[in-house]
């Protein structure tokens, strides 16, 4: 039977000083994947790539069927079989594991990464890197204390085309930037209304909840719809997809924290279904220097307002640019296309290789926590504005909210014994 606290299993007191922080430049890196859902497919190719010289030590998920399916997927590209594990704490205790790839639901991202760092592991943590603003600061504190390599899954930061165009924008390609529109459109359908249901066969509901307060199981919660069922596990579409666009915009415009947040959002589609939050959001983040990032997020209306279903449009005094992870187009002030490119390389593979090379001391992570936390905070500020029903000012030095109601949502409640502690 599982212990009621994370630390109950022991073995997590490894000192950072006792762990060799940087692995030899040619040494094999032993990795484990925790969370075997939709993001898993993106990591099959880079793990199987012999040039990365990694060994997949474990596949871990709280759902038995996910473990079986993942093992079958990797059996087609690997000559060995990784261990299958239900409980991430057992992986943390294995001193032979060098790095963990965290692909879990959002509420596990920061706690899982923090527990891994305490256990002496380097971490690749998927976006959003945190479930709430306080956890973003927590992740920074843990990374600083344990001095581990942490890469956040904003893969545009490793895209060759994005690195190229962002550098050119910084060098004045479109003049001084002053505004960005970050947008995302999808045509998601109805979701079931939550109803109490038996826990699905093979699901460890206790571990799925992990650091979250306990509740009874409701139908289909574990398999993606946790994104839209209140705020216990997910961060809505802002944390699910807008994070990529906000990160691109902030990177290109060289911005840190905003000074004001304005949001208009509501649920517009399938009003009687189980979706419990907005499915449409328009946001405005005002930054020092009179610079603005606007967000246009449509989860359930696939109309391509800007000609594409996702991306960022950057406006400058001499022109504008459209960016979207693996391609860009640049226009002069008259709207004439003057430059474009599209990558032939897989940015996810590049991002993973950058992580592994950083562990070996041959590179620096392209999406460090210090940058990812700032971009993810935009998602949380927008969500908080929606949840309290008002706009607010922000400390542009720290990202803290100048609103008492807003600060009530700065963190979250934890199941007793599961909150990461330095």
Secondary structure, DSSP 4 states (H G I P E B T S, - for coil): ---SSGGGG------GGGS-SS--TTS-EEEEEE--SGGGHHHHHHHH-GGG-EEEEEEE-SBHHHHHHHHHHHHTT-SS--EEES-HHHHHH-TT--EEEE-S-GGGHHHHHHHHHHTT-EEEEPSSS-SSHHHHHHHHHHHHHHT--EEES-GGGG-HHHHHHHHHHHTTTTSSEEEEEEEEE-B----PPP-B-PPPTTB-HHHHHTTSPP---BTTTTTTGGGTSTTSS--HHIIIIIHHHHHHHHHHHT----SEEEEEEE--S-TTSS--S-SEEEEEEEETTTEEEEEEEESB----TTSSSEEEEEEETTEEEEE-SSEEEEEETTS-EEEEEE--S-HHHHHHHHHHHHHTTSS--SS-HHHHHHHHHHHHHHHHHHHHTS-EEB-TTT--BS-HHHHTTSS----TT-S---
